[in-house]
Amino acid sequence: MLKSTGFKATAIPVAAALAVTGAIIYPGIETADVELNDGGVWVVNQSEGKIGHVNYQSRTIDGGVATPLASYDLVQHEENVMVRNLEQAWLTTIDP
């Protein structure tokens, strides 16, 4: 008859304790905290002079405007959306 050394009996609780300790200590993976407010984002097609609102949940463009500006940029902070004229240095607000 073989005698048990008790290795198996102590190895399982030690392994479980190590796994629990590792799970508690491990900080996890960093993620970006993005708040989309209305669930969408504004996008620009400068070659066609168009600005559109993309609804992320439905994956559709649900609104937009056309601009006659040759050189412009879009500025978005939370619910505030503005078009920046790069030639004349002025801002125009877009009412979502």
Rosetta blueprint (number, residue, H / E / L):
1 M L
2 L L
3 K L
4 S L
5 T L
6 G L
7 F H
8 K H
9 A H
10 T H
11 A H
12 I H
13 P H
14 V H
15 A H
16 A H
17 A H
18 L H
19 A H
20 V H
21 T H
22 G H
23 A H
24 I H
25 I H
26 Y L
27 P L
28 G L
29 I L
30 E L
31 T L
32 A L
33 D L
34 V L
35 E L
36 L L
37 N L
38 D L
39 G L
40 G E
41 V E
42 W E
43 V E
44 V E
45 N E
46 Q L
47 S L
48 E L
49 G L
50 K E
51 I E
52 G E
53 H E
54 V E
55 N E
56 Y L
57 Q L
58 S L
59 R L
60 T E
61 I E
62 D E
63 G E
64 G E
65 V E
66 A E
67 T L
68 P L
69 L L
70 A L
71 S L
72 Y E
73 D E
74 L E
75 V E
76 Q E
77 H E
78 E L
79 E L
80 N E
81 V E
82 M E
83 V E
84 R E
85 N E
86 L L
87 E L
88 Q L
89 A L
90 W E
91 L E
92 T E
93 T E
94 I E
95 D L
96 P L
